[in-house]
Amino acid sequence: MKRVFSVLLSVALLLSLIPVGAVEFSFSAEAATSGIYTYQITNFYTTITRVSTSASGHIAIPAELGNCPVTGIAKEAFSSCRNVTSVDIPDTVTVIGEDVFYNSGIYRNQSNWVDGLLYVDGCLVDAQTDLAGACTVREGTRLIAERVFSNCTALTAVTVADSVLRVGMQAFAECPALTAVTLGKGVEYIGYGAFRSCPVLKSLTVAAGNTTYRS
């Protein structure tokens, strides 16, 4: 019994020496609703999973829901919100899923598209699949959503502005004609599989020295 107590005491002492930041906690909550938003909290970060189709006009996404920062907007969250005309996206958001605004009022308004690209509040959220030749992501863009350029079969080159901080998962995946990508010096993160299934990609220029790339 004394030996068991001694072992337990030793373990307790060792745990007391571990910095708090070194212990990883995981917390996941059931889907919750606040106003027009349905959201999920994971590890104390909030992802908006759905926006009510009753939403209309200008929408300002809150920086916090469920007492946690909003860091993600999930795939198709705003899809079919046909009466939404504009959206403010807080700087806390670091991940935007595929087709977030598909078939929404923003998506359906042709004046929101610039050279085949759809921007929402400084974020590149969609691209027309018939894009051909070279393409430039404009200055002032801070985030590229997941799978933005995927299946752009005639796209050959992309230049990303220095203002872009994050490139989403599989952003350039499945672009069979893509030969060159130039990323600006502001890029800090490139998501998983960003260049997957790009068989003729020969030139990838990353100007930033502190870029994290999840291959």
Order of alpha helices (4+ residues) and beta strands (2+ residues): alpha-beta-beta-beta-beta-beta-beta-beta-beta-alpha-beta-beta-beta-beta-beta-beta-beta-beta-beta-beta-beta
